[in-house]
Amino acid sequence: MSPAPRIASLVLLLVFAATSTGCVRYAWDSGHDSFRLPEVIAEEAAEAEERPVVLLITGSTIVAEFFDVMRDGLLERGYHAVVYQPPELFTTSLEDGAERIGKVVDEITERTGRDKIHIIAECNGGIATRYYVEQLG
């Protein structure tokens, strides 16, 4: 699939999910390299293999609460959703941000037993995610 249909699908998902309200289960970076996935997410995802896992990544100006609405929309549609906000909000180098995202993805896939997750990212988080996917694999 070319990037254009993927981006169009992502935009539609963002618009559709933004019509709901609610709260988020947050994942966070508690230090320079440690990502903490809420235990309930890991347990639920491991028990319900058919439900996709979505990682929502903040940027440099939008904090985790921005994704409150989107998470509920995803939950209503049968997804597991985790929000990731690094402490420096992607104000370090692009490569550092991409490496952190890689560690978060590894943690989520390891803890949930998934070999693939979906990522929705905004602002610098989107740029770092793209760098992670295209340059770091």
trRosetta pair geometry for C-beta under 8 A, 3 or more apart (Angstrom, degrees):
i j d omega theta_ij theta_ji phi_ij phi_ji
1 5 5.4 -95 -176 69 107 123
1 6 5.9 116 122 -50 120 97
2 5 6.1 93 64 12 76 94
2 6 7.5 -146 101 0 42 95
3 6 5.5 -67 -152 43 39 114
3 7 5.9 37 157 -22 76 108
4 7 5.9 -56 -145 36 28 108
4 8 6.3 28 157 -18 64 107
5 8 5.5 -54 -143 39 34 113
5 9 6.2 37 156 -21 66 104
6 9 5.8 -54 -150 36 29 111
6 10 6.4 31 152 -20 63 107
7 10 5.5 -53 -148 36 33 114
7 11 6.4 34 153 -20 66 104
8 11 5.8 -52 -147 35 31 110
8 12 6.4 31 154 -17 64 106
9 12 5.8 -56 -149 38 31 111
9 13 6.3 32 153 -20 65 107
10 13 5.7 -55 -148 36 30 112
10 14 6.3 33 153 -20 65 105
10 120 6.4 164 -155 -115 101 88
11 14 5.6 -53 -149 35 32 113
11 15 6.4 28 155 -16 65 106
12 15 5.8 -55 -146 38 31 108
12 16 6.0 27 158 -16 66 111
13 16 5.8 -58 -140 42 27 109
13 17 5.9 22 163 -15 66 113
13 120 7.0 -125 103 -94 125 134
14 17 6.1 -59 -139 41 23 106
14 18 6.2 28 160 -28 60 110
14 70 6.9 -28 -137 -115 61 126
14 120 6.6 158 -79 -158 95 131
15 18 5.9 -57 -150 28 26 114
15 19 7.8 34 152 -31 56 96
16 19 6.5 -52 -173 9 36 112
16 73 6.6 154 121 178 71 138
17 20 6.4 -53 -173 22 52 108
17 69 7.1 126 139 125 77 80
17 70 4.3 54 131 -140 124 70
17 72 8.0 143 -172 70 85 59
17 73 3.2 161 -148 90 67 144
17 74 5.7 14 -127 -46 130 74
17 77 7.8 -83 -95 2 91 134
18 69 5.4 51 -144 118 52 128
18 70 6.0 -14 -78 -78 61 80
18 73 6.9 -42 -24 -22 21 156
19 69 7.7 145 44 171 13 116
19 73 6.6 97 52 -98 68 129
20 69 5.7 150 80 -174 65 72
20 70 7.6 120 57 -100 102 17
20 72 4.3 -146 131 99 125 105
20 73 3.8 173 18 -68 130 80
20 76 6.2 -171 -103 1 155 140
21 68 7.4 6 -166 129 54 102
21 69 5.6 -34 -108 -115 41 82
21 72 6.2 -8 93 54 24 159
22 68 5.9 -166 86 167 57 82
22 69 6.7 126 35 -111 73 34
22 71 6.4 -117 89 82 117 91
22 72 3.0 123 21 -64 141 137
22 75 7.5 -88 99 35 170 132
23 68 5.5 -31 -120 -145 32 104
23 71 7.5 -46 111 76 28 132
23 72 7.5 73 27 -58 35 109
24 56 7.9 -94 -139 60 132 141
24 64 6.3 -150 89 158 151 97
24 65 7.1 -161 21 -115 128 40
24 67 5.6 72 -90 94 147 92
24 68 4.9 -107 -26 -100 99 58
24 71 4.6 133 -106 1 82 160
24 81 7.5 -84 -138 113 86 112
24 83 4.9 17 174 -6 138 138
25 38 5.0 -94 170 27 114 159
25 40 6.8 -114 -140 72 152 114
25 41 5.9 171 114 -57 143 113
25 71 7.4 175 22 -172 68 149
25 81 7.6 134 44 89 93 74
25 82 6.8 -54 92 -113 96 61
25 83 7.4 158 82 17 48 91
26 38 7.3 101 70 -42 40 120
26 64 5.2 46 -120 170 119 154
26 82 8.0 93 -154 -166 22 65
26 83 5.1 -47 -119 69 65 107
26 85 7.1 -30 -159 17 112 109
27 35 6.4 24 164 -179 114 93
27 36 6.2 -176 -158 84 74 57
27 37 5.2 -13 -117 -108 123 51
27 38 6.3 -117 -82 -13 73 80
27 41 7.5 -63 -64 30 108 159
27 82 4.8 29 -14 179 126 108
27 83 6.2 172 28 74 77 48
27 84 5.1 -26 80 -88 109 70
27 104 7.2 118 124 -147 139 112
28 35 7.7 179 95 -147 27 58
28 36 6.0 -8 60 50 70 101
28 64 7.7 -57 -86 -59 93 153
28 84 7.5 162 -94 -141 30 53
28 85 6.2 -22 -115 60 77 82
28 87 7.8 70 180 -61 96 79
29 32 7.9 11 167 -147 113 8
29 34 6.8 130 -159 76 62 54
29 35 5.8 -35 -98 -96 69 64
29 36 7.8 165 -99 11 21 80
29 84 7.5 62 -37 -168 92 88
29 85 7.4 -126 10 95 93 48
29 86 4.6 18 11 -128 147 61
29 87 5.4 -114 83 -17 107 85
29 100 6.8 -13 -100 -165 145 126
29 104 8.0 -71 -76 -76 97 112
30 34 5.3 -43 58 89 90 110
30 36 5.6 40 -14 -15 119 124
31 34 4.6 43 43 25 104 107
33 100 7.7 -135 -121 -111 55 80
33 103 6.5 -127 -166 -146 78 171
35 84 7.2 -17 -141 -128 118 115
35 100 7.8 134 -64 -175 113 80
35 103 5.8 160 -11 122 125 99
35 104 4.7 167 -116 -100 161 72
35 107 4.8 -161 81 14 124 162
37 41 5.7 -110 171 73 94 122
37 42 5.4 96 118 -52 123 107
37 82 6.5 -29 -136 -135 90 149
37 107 5.7 178 -28 138 120 113
37 108 6.0 148 -95 -92 141 68
37 111 5.4 -180 65 55 153 166
38 41 4.7 88 71 1 90 105
38 42 7.4 -170 92 -5 49 85
38 82 7.4 -170 24 -122 96 101
39 42 5.8 -59 -153 38 37 110
39 43 6.1 31 155 -16 71 110
40 43 5.8 -57 -144 41 31 110
40 44 6.0 29 160 -17 67 110
41 44 6.0 -58 -142 40 26 107
41 45 6.0 21 162 -16 64 113
41 80 6.1 123 -155 179 86 119
41 82 5.5 76 -160 -81 161 108
41 112 7.6 -55 138 -79 82 112
42 45 6.1 -60 -142 40 23 107
42 46 6.2 23 159 -20 61 111
42 111 4.0 -67 -126 156 119 115
42 112 5.8 -128 -137 -72 60 68
43 46 5.9 -58 -147 36 27 110
43 47 6.4 19 157 -14 63 111
44 47 5.9 -65 -151 39 29 107
44 48 6.2 -15 167 17 68 112
44 80 6.1 158 104 -110 113 126
45 48 6.6 -75 -133 56 26 82
45 51 7.0 -120 -124 82 63 105
45 53 5.4 30 -131 -81 135 118
45 80 4.8 -72 -85 3 99 175
45 111 7.7 70 67 112 127 85
45 112 3.7 -35 114 -135 131 115
45 113 7.6 172 122 37 93 84
45 114 6.9 -60 162 -30 120 117
46 49 7.7 0 -171 -70 29 75
46 111 7.5 -96 -54 147 112 60
46 112 5.6 -147 -62 -149 70 49
46 113 5.3 90 -121 8 82 120
48 51 4.4 21 127 11 115 117
48 80 7.5 146 74 -48 116 117
49 113 7.3 -60 -104 95 98 118
49 114 7.9 163 -142 -87 74 82
51 78 5.5 -137 -123 164 94 80
51 79 6.2 156 179 -125 91 26
51 80 5.5 94 126 -23 117 91
52 78 7.7 71 28 114 81 87
52 79 5.2 -35 75 -121 86 87
52 80 7.2 -152 102 29 40 77
52 117 7.4 130 -180 -142 81 54
52 118 5.7 39 160 -6 125 118
53 79 7.2 135 -112 -173 18 84
53 80 4.7 -25 -109 71 69 109
53 81 7.8 163 -163 -83 54 29
53 82 7.1 7 -175 2 98 107
53 108 6.3 173 143 167 146 120
53 112 5.7 59 -59 136 155 174
53 114 5.7 -139 16 -11 130 166
53 117 4.4 -52 88 -126 102 101
53 118 7.0 171 90 26 49 76
54 74 5.5 -105 41 -154 147 151
54 79 5.0 21 -6 169 116 136
54 80 6.9 169 22 83 70 52
54 81 4.7 -18 69 -107 102 76
54 82 7.3 172 88 26 53 65
54 117 6.9 166 -96 177 22 91
54 118 4.5 -28 -107 76 75 105
54 119 7.4 160 -161 -89 62 22
54 120 6.2 14 -179 2 110 105
55 81 8.0 165 -86 -156 20 56
55 82 5.5 -22 -112 70 64 96
55 84 6.0 7 -174 -5 100 119
55 104 6.7 125 -152 132 144 117
55 105 6.8 -96 -14 -92 167 73
55 108 6.2 -123 -75 -30 121 171
55 117 5.6 62 -14 135 104 133
55 118 7.1 178 22 88 69 50
55 119 4.9 -20 67 -109 100 74
55 120 7.4 175 86 29 50 62
56 67 4.5 121 142 -141 150 154
56 70 6.3 135 -111 98 147 132
56 71 6.8 -97 -4 -73 152 89
56 81 6.1 28 -16 -174 114 102
56 82 6.9 -175 24 88 78 42
56 83 4.6 -31 74 -105 108 69
56 84 7.0 166 81 20 52 69
56 120 5.2 -15 -110 71 70 98
56 121 7.5 158 -166 -84 41 48
57 83 7.9 164 -81 -159 26 55
57 84 5.1 -17 -107 66 71 103
57 85 7.9 153 -157 -78 49 46
57 101 6.6 5 -114 -114 150 112
57 119 6.4 9 -7 -169 117 100
57 120 7.2 177 21 90 74 46
57 121 3.7 -11 62 -110 112 95
57 122 7.3 -180 89 21 69 59
57 125 3.8 -177 129 176 101 128
57 126 7.4 158 84 -62 113 49
57 128 7.7 -126 151 71 145 108
57 129 5.9 153 52 -59 156 125
58 62 5.4 -149 -155 95 90 81
58 63 6.0 8 -142 -143 152 23
58 64 5.7 -82 -52 -72 135 54
58 66 6.7 118 -116 41 98 123
58 67 7.3 -112 -75 -22 84 118
58 83 7.1 52 -38 -179 96 97
58 84 7.0 -142 9 94 82 54
58 85 4.3 24 19 -105 138 86
58 86 7.7 -150 63 20 102 65
58 89 6.6 -63 116 -131 115 82
58 90 7.9 -164 103 -5 75 112
58 121 7.9 -58 18 -148 10 72
58 122 6.8 -28 -147 55 35 96
58 123 7.5 -8 164 47 53 115
58 125 5.3 147 92 -44 29 149
59 62 5.2 52 43 35 92 95
59 89 7.0 42 126 -177 37 89
59 90 6.1 -61 -162 38 49 138
59 121 7.3 111 -66 171 84 81
59 122 4.8 -90 -26 102 117 75
59 123 2.3 74 -162 69 169 116
59 124 4.5 123 -159 34 86 70
59 125 4.3 -113 -80 3 60 92
59 126 6.7 -22 -85 2 112 83
60 89 4.7 108 -132 140 47 102
60 90 5.0 -98 -68 72 85 96
60 91 5.8 107 -131 -68 112 79
60 123 5.6 -130 23 140 73 131
60 124 4.3 56 -25 9 102 134
60 125 7.8 -174 -27 -27 59 76
61 89 7.4 111 -44 168 25 137
61 123 6.1 -165 31 -126 87 165
62 66 4.3 -1 179 -28 107 164
62 122 5.8 -7 49 93 145 132
62 123 6.0 157 16 -3 107 137
63 66 6.1 136 67 -13 47 98
63 85 6.0 40 -159 -134 64 150
63 89 7.5 -61 -93 -101 71 122
64 67 6.2 -59 -172 31 52 106
64 83 4.7 110 -151 138 98 135
64 84 8.0 -158 -103 88 105 10
64 85 4.2 -95 -56 -28 100 138
65 68 5.5 -3 -169 -31 58 113
66 122 7.6 -89 116 45 144 151
67 70 4.8 -62 -158 48 69 115
67 71 5.6 76 142 -33 90 98
67 81 7.8 -159 156 159 120 127
67 83 4.8 165 70 -105 144 125
68 71 6.2 -59 -154 28 24 110
68 72 7.1 17 157 -12 60 105
69 72 6.3 -62 -160 35 31 106
69 73 6.6 29 149 -17 66 109
70 73 5.6 -58 -153 37 36 114
70 74 6.3 35 153 -19 69 105
70 81 7.4 -175 119 -161 84 156
70 120 7.3 -135 166 100 147 152
71 74 5.7 -56 -151 36 32 111
71 75 6.3 33 153 -20 67 105
71 81 4.4 -172 -135 99 80 144
71 83 6.7 -64 -70 -45 129 109
72 75 5.5 -51 -145 36 34 113
72 76 6.3 38 155 -21 65 103
73 76 5.8 -52 -149 33 30 113
73 77 6.6 16 155 -7 62 111
74 77 5.9 -69 -152 45 32 104
74 79 4.0 -62 173 64 95 126
74 80 8.0 -35 135 81 116 10
74 81 4.4 97 85 -55 143 132
75 78 7.8 90 -176 -36 30 10
75 79 6.5 -90 -78 65 32 71
75 80 7.8 47 -101 -110 74 30
75 81 6.3 -92 -52 11 80 114
79 118 7.6 -59 -142 44 132 132
80 112 7.6 174 82 -125 157 144
82 108 6.5 -160 42 -109 155 128
84 101 7.6 126 110 -115 153 70
84 104 5.2 37 -119 -153 155 158
84 125 8.0 151 88 -143 95 131
85 89 7.0 -11 -172 -94 87 74
86 89 6.3 -174 75 -65 81 24
86 90 6.4 105 51 -48 126 63
86 97 7.1 -142 14 -126 160 79
86 100 5.6 37 -93 145 138 157
88 91 4.9 -118 160 42 94 91
88 92 5.4 48 113 -22 153 98
89 124 7.4 89 151 60 71 132
90 97 4.6 45 -126 -111 88 139
90 123 7.5 161 61 112 143 98
90 124 3.7 173 113 117 141 126
90 125 5.8 -148 -35 -66 148 60
90 127 7.9 126 176 60 145 99
90 128 5.6 -132 -127 -26 126 141
91 124 7.7 74 -68 109 46 173
92 96 4.3 -48 115 76 123 147
92 97 6.4 164 69 -47 88 83
93 96 4.5 99 60 3 84 103
93 97 7.1 -150 96 -3 47 85
94 97 5.8 -57 -152 38 32 111
94 98 6.3 31 153 -18 66 108
94 127 6.6 -75 -130 130 109 107
94 128 5.9 -161 -155 -99 65 75
94 131 5.4 137 162 -50 107 171
95 98 5.6 -54 -144 38 32 112
95 99 6.3 34 155 -20 65 105
95 131 7.1 -116 -90 150 47 140
96 99 5.8 -55 -148 36 29 110
96 100 6.5 31 153 -20 64 104
97 100 5.7 -54 -151 34 32 112
97 101 6.5 33 152 -18 65 104
97 124 6.8 -102 -135 150 168 101
97 125 7.5 -138 -179 -111 127 47
97 127 7.9 45 96 90 146 84
97 128 3.4 -82 123 -123 121 143
97 131 7.4 79 83 57 98 133
98 101 5.6 -51 -150 35 33 113
98 102 6.5 40 149 -23 63 103
98 128 4.9 -152 -64 -172 64 77
98 129 7.5 173 -114 -81 74 17
98 131 4.2 -94 -80 99 137 107
98 132 3.9 -177 -157 -67 87 77
98 135 6.9 2 178 66 164 112
98 136 5.5 152 148 -5 120 139
99 102 5.4 -50 -152 32 35 117
99 103 6.7 36 151 -19 65 101
99 132 7.7 -172 -53 -104 25 97
99 136 7.0 -177 -83 -114 60 162
100 103 5.7 -53 -153 34 35 111
100 104 6.5 35 149 -18 66 103
100 128 7.7 -6 53 165 98 140
101 104 5.5 -53 -149 36 35 112
101 105 6.2 36 153 -19 68 105
101 119 7.9 54 -171 -137 120 147
101 125 7.8 132 -84 -159 125 76
101 128 5.8 150 -22 131 135 105
101 129 5.6 -165 -154 -96 164 65
101 132 4.6 -90 83 -63 126 159
102 105 5.7 -52 -145 37 30 111
102 106 6.3 33 154 -19 64 106
102 132 5.4 -169 -56 -147 86 115
102 136 5.8 -84 -70 127 138 142
103 106 5.6 -52 -146 37 31 113
103 107 6.3 34 154 -21 64 105
104 107 5.7 -53 -148 35 31 112
104 108 6.4 27 155 -16 65 107
105 108 5.9 -56 -146 39 30 108
105 109 6.2 23 159 -13 66 109
105 117 6.5 -159 -142 43 84 125
105 119 7.6 -40 -92 -72 112 126
105 132 7.6 144 -7 158 140 142
106 109 6.1 -59 -143 41 27 105
106 110 6.0 25 159 -18 64 112
107 110 5.9 -60 -145 40 25 110
107 111 6.0 14 163 -11 64 115
108 111 6.1 -61 -138 43 25 103
108 112 5.8 -1 170 3 64 118
108 114 7.2 -25 134 50 83 117
108 117 5.7 8 115 -47 132 160
109 112 6.4 -67 -131 51 22 94
109 113 7.8 -103 176 76 52 5
109 114 5.0 -101 -131 77 68 78
109 115 6.4 67 -158 -116 119 22
109 116 7.6 55 -111 -37 116 13
109 117 6.3 -127 -72 -21 86 110
110 113 7.9 20 178 -67 22 36
112 117 7.8 89 57 -79 145 116
114 117 5.8 91 110 -62 143 83
119 129 5.6 -178 141 -156 141 138
121 125 4.0 -140 -169 125 104 96
121 126 4.1 165 107 -82 97 58
121 128 7.4 -123 173 60 153 82
121 129 4.2 160 13 -10 160 147
122 125 5.7 35 57 56 46 112
122 126 5.5 4 -130 -34 11 111
123 126 6.2 129 51 13 23 100
123 127 7.6 -55 138 0 40 98
124 127 5.4 -51 -148 38 43 112
124 128 6.1 42 153 -17 71 104
125 128 5.8 -54 -143 41 30 109
125 129 6.1 35 154 -23 64 107
126 129 5.6 -52 -144 35 30 113
126 130 6.4 31 156 -19 63 103
127 130 5.8 -52 -149 35 31 110
127 131 6.5 32 151 -18 63 105
128 131 5.5 -53 -149 37 34 114
128 132 6.3 41 150 -24 65 103
129 132 5.4 -50 -149 33 33 116
129 133 6.4 27 155 -15 66 105
130 133 5.9 -56 -146 39 32 107
130 134 5.9 7 165 1 69 115
131 134 6.4 -64 -130 51 23 95
131 135 5.1 -22 -174 25 65 123
131 136 7.0 49 136 -3 70 102
132 135 7.2 -43 -87 53 9 82
132 136 5.0 -45 -148 48 48 120
133 136 7.6 18 -14 54 11 78
133 137 7.7 -2 -162 -167 31 8
